[in-house]
Amino acid sequence: MNIKDLKTGDVLLFSPEKGSFISWAITFLTDANVSHAAMFYNKEDNTIIEETPPQVAVNEATERFTGRKIHVRRLKEITDLDKVISASTTFLNEKEPYDNTGLYFVGALLIYKKFTPDTIKQRIIVKILQKVTASIVNYINKHKHPGELPMVCSQFVAQCYEDAGAQYKLQITNARMRIMNSQNESVSLLDQAITSQSNLDKESSWSELLKSNVRLNEIQETDEELCEELKDAFTMTNIVEDSSTTLSQELIDAVSDFGHAHHLLNANNELRTNKQTTSFGILKDMENMFVTPGDLLNHCSNLQDIGEIEG
């Protein structure tokens, strides 16, 4: 199909960006061949609306499609999607907590993925979670008020449809059985962290999280470099696998701090008494709502396949 065949509100799912390790990580962790989601916005000037760092933006379709295959999905039965587009427009001037959206997406996928990481994987996951957590904390320290929770591209699309009304809400099947989860494992990294947590009182370490940017400064790698390390950790065949199934305390703390940062965005920068329950609990709540590009491609019962556009 061609761009001229697109209709306002069509869901657009992008193949991985060539040369991007972040794109690789998203497709690998979701076991899907798409890494980005957007919507067709305006037929007159051929624009799309999408969640891209640091906020929702309207971009020219031809430029964004270049070098990528676009899978087009359209809502069944309902043809007037003005309410969906109106909902998407409300996000245009709302800035996101930070501009590491791609790395944030990877971090969230990792904690919701069902697998037991070896020592090498744990080390790189810690760095990824620490960097995205530091980015959120930096936002809080800079603005001194709570912000919106980070919204990944596919969650933005799903939210626009939901905000338009019940009849538009995208029906994601098997919501608690994400394709990102390995068939051979039954417990997510988040659930392992919850089970393994032995230090319920993190007063000192958490207070330091808000006061210091040391973690971010210590991580010298770019987002792409971190995801390249992640790819190496998952694809290396010349290194003997670590048989250990125990999560390091450093990884448990990184998952907990990731949850704390989200809690602060929702709680006027005030901590509740039970910090660990709050941090892990908010991540569990997010898991139930988390939508990936792969979900929109393969697990949405009220979206129909319209065709593909070769950029």
C-alpha positions as CSV (number, residue, x, y, z in Angstrom):
1,M,0.0,0.0,0.0
2,N,0.9,3.7,-0.2
3,I,0.9,6.6,2.2
4,K,-2.1,8.0,0.2
5,D,-4.1,4.9,1.3
6,L,-3.7,5.8,5.0
7,K,-6.6,7.1,7.1
8,T,-6.6,9.4,10.1
9,G,-6.1,7.3,13.3
10,D,-4.5,4.3,11.6
11,V,-2.0,2.6,13.9
12,L,1.5,2.5,12.4
13,L,4.0,0.0,13.6
14,F,7.6,0.4,12.5
15,S,10.2,-2.2,11.8
16,P,13.5,-1.8,13.8
17,E,15.6,1.2,12.9
18,K,18.7,0.0,11.1
19,G,21.9,0.2,13.1
20,S,20.0,0.9,16.4
21,F,20.8,-1.3,19.3
22,I,17.8,0.2,21.2
23,S,15.5,-1.0,18.4
24,W,17.2,-4.4,18.5
25,A,16.6,-4.7,22.3
26,I,12.9,-3.8,21.9
27,T,12.3,-6.4,19.2
28,F,14.3,-9.0,21.0
29,L,12.7,-8.5,24.4
30,T,9.2,-8.5,22.9
31,D,9.8,-11.3,20.3
32,A,8.2,-9.1,17.6
33,N,9.5,-7.5,14.4
34,V,8.4,-4.0,15.3
35,S,10.0,-1.5,17.7
36,H,8.0,1.7,17.4
37,A,4.3,2.8,17.2
38,A,2.6,5.9,15.9
39,M,-0.7,7.1,14.4
40,F,-1.6,8.7,11.1
41,Y,-2.5,12.3,12.0
42,N,-3.5,14.5,9.1
43,K,-4.2,13.4,5.5
44,E,-3.8,16.9,4.1
45,D,-0.1,17.2,5.0
46,N,0.6,13.5,5.4
47,T,1.7,13.7,9.1
48,I,1.9,11.2,11.9
49,I,1.7,11.8,15.6
50,E,4.1,9.9,17.9
51,E,5.8,9.7,21.2
52,T,9.4,10.6,20.5
53,P,11.9,12.2,22.9
54,P,11.4,14.5,24.7
55,Q,7.6,14.7,24.0
56,V,4.7,13.9,21.7
57,A,5.3,15.4,18.2
58,V,3.8,15.6,14.8
59,N,6.1,14.7,12.0
60,E,6.0,14.3,8.2
61,A,5.3,10.6,7.3
62,T,7.6,10.2,4.3
63,E,10.6,11.3,6.3
64,R,9.8,9.1,9.3
65,F,9.0,6.1,7.1
66,T,12.4,6.2,5.2
67,G,14.3,2.9,5.5
68,R,11.6,1.1,7.5
69,K,8.7,-1.2,6.9
70,I,5.4,0.2,8.3
71,H,2.7,-2.3,9.3
72,V,-0.7,-0.6,9.2
73,R,-3.5,-1.5,11.6
74,R,-7.0,0.0,11.6
75,L,-9.8,-0.1,14.1
76,K,-12.6,-2.5,13.1
77,E,-16.1,-1.2,12.5
78,I,-15.6,2.3,13.7
79,T,-14.5,4.7,10.9
80,D,-14.7,8.1,12.5
81,L,-11.6,8.5,14.7
82,D,-11.8,12.2,15.3
83,K,-12.1,11.6,19.1
84,V,-8.9,9.6,19.0
85,I,-7.0,12.3,17.1
86,S,-8.5,14.9,19.5
87,A,-7.2,12.9,22.4
88,S,-3.7,12.6,20.9
89,T,-3.6,16.4,20.3
90,T,-4.0,17.0,24.0
91,F,-0.6,15.4,24.6
92,L,1.3,17.6,22.1
93,N,2.4,20.3,24.6
94,E,2.9,18.0,27.5
95,K,6.6,17.2,28.1
96,E,7.7,13.8,29.3
97,P,9.8,13.3,32.4
98,Y,13.1,12.9,30.5
99,D,14.4,12.2,27.0
100,N,15.7,8.7,27.5
101,T,12.4,7.2,26.2
102,G,14.1,4.4,24.3
103,L,16.3,3.2,27.1
104,Y,13.4,3.5,29.5
105,F,11.4,1.2,27.3
106,V,14.2,-1.3,27.3
107,G,14.5,-1.1,31.1
108,A,10.8,-1.7,31.6
109,L,10.8,-4.7,29.2
110,L,13.7,-6.2,31.1
111,I,12.0,-6.1,34.5
112,Y,8.8,-7.6,33.0
113,K,10.5,-10.3,31.1
114,K,10.4,-13.8,32.5
115,F,14.0,-14.9,32.7
116,T,16.8,-15.4,35.2
117,P,19.8,-13.3,34.1
118,D,23.3,-14.6,34.6
119,T,26.0,-12.4,36.2
120,I,27.0,-10.6,33.0
121,K,23.4,-9.8,32.1
122,Q,22.7,-8.5,35.7
123,R,25.6,-6.1,35.5
124,I,24.3,-4.4,32.3
125,I,20.7,-4.4,33.5
126,V,21.8,-2.6,36.6
127,K,23.5,0.1,34.6
128,I,20.4,0.5,32.3
129,L,18.0,0.8,35.3
130,Q,20.3,3.2,37.1
131,K,20.6,5.5,34.1
132,V,16.9,5.7,33.5
133,T,16.2,6.1,37.2
134,A,18.7,8.9,37.4
135,S,17.0,10.6,34.4
136,I,13.7,10.6,36.2
137,V,15.2,11.8,39.5
138,N,17.0,14.7,37.6
139,Y,13.7,15.7,36.2
140,I,12.2,15.8,39.7
141,N,15.1,17.7,41.2
142,K,14.9,20.3,38.3
143,H,11.2,20.9,38.3
144,K,10.5,20.4,42.0
145,H,7.0,19.0,41.2
146,P,5.6,15.7,40.1
147,G,5.5,15.0,36.4
148,E,3.7,12.6,34.1
149,L,4.8,9.0,34.1
150,P,7.1,8.1,31.2
151,M,5.0,7.0,28.3
152,V,6.5,4.7,25.6
153,C,5.3,5.0,22.0
154,S,2.9,2.1,22.0
155,Q,1.4,3.1,25.4
156,F,0.8,6.6,23.9
157,V,-1.2,5.1,21.0
158,A,-3.2,2.8,23.3
159,Q,-3.9,5.8,25.7
160,C,-5.2,7.9,22.9
161,Y,-7.7,5.3,21.9
162,E,-8.8,4.7,25.5
163,D,-9.2,8.5,26.2
164,A,-11.5,8.7,23.2
165,G,-14.1,6.5,24.9
166,A,-14.9,2.9,25.8
167,Q,-15.9,1.9,22.2
168,Y,-12.5,2.9,20.9
169,K,-10.3,1.2,23.6
170,L,-7.9,-1.3,22.1
171,Q,-8.5,-4.8,23.2
172,I,-5.1,-6.4,24.0
173,T,-5.5,-10.1,24.3
174,N,-3.7,-12.1,27.0
175,A,-2.8,-8.9,28.8
176,R,-1.0,-10.7,31.6
177,M,0.8,-13.2,29.3
178,R,3.0,-10.9,27.2
179,I,4.8,-12.3,24.2
180,M,8.0,-10.7,25.8
181,N,7.9,-13.5,28.4
182,S,10.0,-16.6,27.7
183,Q,8.0,-19.8,27.3
184,N,10.5,-21.6,29.4
185,E,10.3,-19.4,32.5
186,S,7.4,-18.5,34.7
187,V,8.7,-15.7,36.9
188,S,9.5,-12.2,35.7
189,L,12.6,-10.3,36.8
190,L,10.4,-8.0,38.9
191,D,8.8,-11.0,40.7
192,Q,12.2,-12.4,41.4
193,A,13.4,-9.1,42.8
194,I,10.3,-9.0,45.1
195,T,10.9,-12.6,46.3
196,S,14.6,-12.0,46.8
197,Q,14.3,-8.7,48.6
198,S,15.8,-9.0,52.0
199,N,16.5,-5.4,52.9
200,L,13.1,-3.7,53.4
201,D,14.5,-0.6,55.0
202,K,16.4,1.6,52.5
203,E,16.1,4.9,54.2
204,S,19.7,6.0,53.7
205,S,20.2,4.7,50.1
206,W,16.8,6.2,49.0
207,S,17.4,9.6,50.5
208,E,20.7,9.8,48.6
209,L,18.9,9.0,45.4
210,L,17.1,12.4,45.4
211,K,20.2,14.4,46.5
212,S,22.8,13.1,44.1
213,N,23.4,12.7,40.4
214,V,26.4,10.5,40.9
215,R,24.9,7.4,39.3
216,L,24.2,9.2,36.1
217,N,27.6,10.8,36.0
218,E,29.3,7.4,36.6
219,I,27.6,5.8,33.6
220,Q,29.7,7.0,30.7
221,E,28.0,4.9,28.0
222,T,25.4,6.3,25.7
223,D,21.9,4.7,25.5
224,E,22.9,2.9,22.3
225,E,26.2,1.7,23.8
226,L,24.3,0.3,26.8
227,C,22.0,-1.6,24.5
228,E,24.9,-2.9,22.5
229,E,26.3,-4.3,25.7
230,L,23.0,-5.9,26.4
231,K,22.9,-7.5,22.9
232,D,26.4,-8.9,23.5
233,A,25.3,-10.3,26.9
234,F,22.3,-12.1,25.3
235,T,24.0,-13.3,22.2
236,M,27.6,-14.3,23.3
237,T,28.2,-17.9,22.6
238,N,31.9,-18.1,23.6
239,I,31.3,-17.4,27.3
240,V,30.3,-20.2,29.7
241,E,26.9,-19.4,31.2
242,D,26.8,-18.6,34.8
243,S,24.6,-21.2,36.5
244,S,23.7,-18.9,39.4
245,T,19.9,-18.1,39.6
246,T,20.3,-15.6,42.4
247,L,19.7,-11.9,41.8
248,S,22.4,-9.6,43.1
249,Q,21.4,-7.1,45.8
250,E,22.6,-4.4,43.4
251,L,20.1,-5.5,40.8
252,I,17.3,-5.8,43.4
253,D,18.1,-2.3,44.6
254,A,18.1,-1.0,41.0
255,V,14.6,-2.4,40.3
256,S,13.4,-1.0,43.6
257,D,14.9,2.5,42.9
258,F,13.3,2.4,39.4
259,G,9.9,1.9,41.2
260,H,10.7,4.6,43.8
261,A,11.3,7.1,41.0
262,H,7.9,6.4,39.5
263,H,6.3,6.6,42.9
264,L,7.8,10.1,43.4
265,L,6.3,11.3,40.2
266,N,2.9,10.2,41.5
267,A,3.2,11.3,45.1
268,N,4.2,15.0,45.2
269,N,7.7,13.9,46.1
270,E,6.5,12.4,49.4
271,L,7.5,8.9,50.4
272,R,5.2,6.4,52.0
273,T,6.2,4.4,55.1
274,N,6.6,1.1,53.4
275,K,9.0,2.0,50.6
276,Q,9.7,-1.4,49.2
277,T,6.0,-2.3,48.9
278,T,5.3,1.0,47.2
279,S,8.2,0.8,44.7
280,F,7.5,-2.8,43.7
281,G,3.8,-2.3,43.9
282,I,3.7,0.5,41.4
283,L,5.8,-1.5,39.0
284,K,3.4,-4.4,39.3
285,D,0.5,-2.0,38.5
286,M,2.4,-0.7,35.5
287,E,3.0,-4.2,34.2
288,N,-0.8,-4.8,33.9
289,M,-1.1,-1.7,31.7
290,F,2.1,-2.0,29.7
291,V,1.5,-2.1,25.9
292,T,4.3,-2.9,23.4
293,P,4.4,-2.4,19.6
294,G,4.3,-6.2,19.4
295,D,1.0,-6.2,21.3
296,L,-0.5,-3.8,18.8
297,L,0.8,-5.9,15.9
298,N,-0.1,-9.4,17.2
299,H,-2.4,-9.2,20.2
300,C,-5.0,-6.6,19.5
301,S,-8.4,-8.1,18.7
302,N,-10.1,-5.0,17.4
303,L,-7.4,-3.8,15.1
304,Q,-7.3,-5.3,11.6
305,D,-4.3,-5.7,9.2
306,I,-4.6,-3.2,6.4
307,G,-1.2,-3.7,4.7
308,E,2.4,-2.6,4.7
309,I,4.3,0.4,3.4
310,E,8.0,0.1,2.4
311,G,9.8,3.3,3.4
